[in-house]
Amino acid sequence: MRRRWVQCLAGLLAGGAMTVPLGPTTTQRAVDQMNATSMRGVTSPPVRQAPRQDMEWVPDRWIPAPGMPQGVFEPGHWVTHTPEGGRIAPPPPVPGALQGP
């Protein structure tokens, strides 16, 4: 009886050993994927063009306007200076329109 029990146990152990996967485990595959993606090169963004010499950045500001005690909000924008000394800028904001930063 004992011999039969030992044979049965040996058979179970041998069968259990056969079910162990011989390839990489799912955890190992996940680690390999993370390692592979962390070693990839990072794409670099395109080079930004420098503003032209005749352009000037004007930041956000509040401009005094008649009838508007707090002024009128003008968002940041680029102003172009002409060779004659003039300025080309977007149209000024309309007083009374919905304003805010």
C-alpha positions as CSV (number, residue, x, y, z in Angstrom):
1,M,0.0,0.0,0.0
2,R,2.8,2.4,0.9
3,R,4.6,1.6,-2.3
4,R,1.6,2.4,-4.4
5,W,1.2,5.7,-2.5
6,V,4.8,6.6,-3.2
7,Q,4.4,5.7,-6.9
8,C,1.3,7.8,-7.1
9,L,3.1,10.8,-5.4
10,A,6.0,10.4,-7.8
11,G,3.7,10.4,-10.7
12,L,2.0,13.6,-9.5
13,L,5.3,15.3,-9.0
14,A,6.5,14.3,-12.4
15,G,3.2,15.5,-14.0
16,G,3.4,18.8,-12.1
17,A,7.0,19.3,-13.3
18,M,5.8,18.8,-16.9
19,T,3.2,21.6,-16.6
20,V,5.8,24.3,-15.7
21,P,6.2,26.5,-18.7
22,L,9.6,26.3,-20.2
23,G,9.5,29.8,-21.9
24,P,9.5,33.2,-20.3
25,T,6.7,33.9,-17.8
26,T,4.1,36.6,-18.4
27,T,5.8,38.7,-15.7
28,Q,9.1,38.3,-17.5
29,R,7.6,39.2,-20.8
30,A,6.1,42.4,-19.2
31,V,9.5,43.3,-17.8
32,D,11.1,42.7,-21.1
33,Q,8.6,45.0,-22.8
34,M,9.1,47.8,-20.3
35,N,12.9,47.5,-20.7
36,A,12.6,47.6,-24.5
37,T,10.4,50.7,-24.5
38,S,12.6,52.5,-22.0
39,M,15.7,51.9,-24.2
40,R,14.0,53.4,-27.3
41,G,15.2,56.8,-28.4
42,V,13.0,59.8,-27.7
43,T,11.9,61.9,-30.7
44,S,13.0,65.4,-30.6
45,P,10.5,68.3,-31.3
46,P,11.0,70.4,-34.4
47,V,13.2,73.4,-34.0
48,R,11.2,76.6,-33.4
49,Q,11.7,79.5,-35.7
50,A,13.2,82.5,-34.0
51,P,11.0,85.6,-34.3
52,R,12.0,88.1,-36.9
53,Q,14.0,91.1,-35.9
54,D,11.2,93.5,-36.7
55,M,8.7,91.7,-34.4
56,E,8.1,92.5,-30.7
57,W,6.1,90.5,-28.2
58,V,3.5,92.5,-26.2
59,P,2.3,90.6,-23.1
60,D,-1.3,90.6,-21.7
61,R,-2.3,93.9,-20.4
62,W,-5.2,96.2,-19.4
63,I,-5.6,99.3,-21.5
64,P,-7.4,102.3,-20.2
65,A,-10.6,103.1,-22.2
66,P,-13.3,105.8,-21.8
67,G,-16.3,104.6,-19.9
68,M,-14.4,101.5,-18.6
69,P,-12.9,102.2,-15.2
70,Q,-11.0,98.9,-15.0
71,G,-9.8,99.2,-18.6
72,V,-10.0,96.8,-21.5
73,F,-8.1,93.5,-21.5
74,E,-5.7,93.1,-24.5
75,P,-4.3,89.6,-24.8
76,G,-0.6,89.1,-25.7
77,H,0.3,89.5,-29.3
78,W,3.2,90.1,-31.8
79,V,3.7,93.7,-33.1
80,T,5.6,94.2,-36.4
81,H,7.6,97.4,-36.8
82,T,7.8,98.7,-40.4
83,P,10.9,100.3,-41.9
84,E,9.2,103.7,-41.8
85,G,8.7,103.5,-38.1
86,G,5.1,102.4,-38.0
87,R,3.6,99.5,-36.1
88,I,1.4,96.7,-37.4
89,A,-0.7,95.1,-34.6
90,P,-4.0,93.3,-34.3
91,P,-7.1,95.6,-33.9
92,P,-7.6,96.9,-30.4
93,P,-10.3,95.2,-28.2
94,V,-13.8,96.7,-28.3
95,P,-14.9,98.4,-25.0
96,G,-18.1,96.9,-23.7
97,A,-17.5,93.4,-25.2
98,L,-17.0,90.5,-22.9
99,Q,-13.5,90.9,-21.5
100,G,-11.2,88.8,-19.3
101,P,-8.0,87.0,-19.2
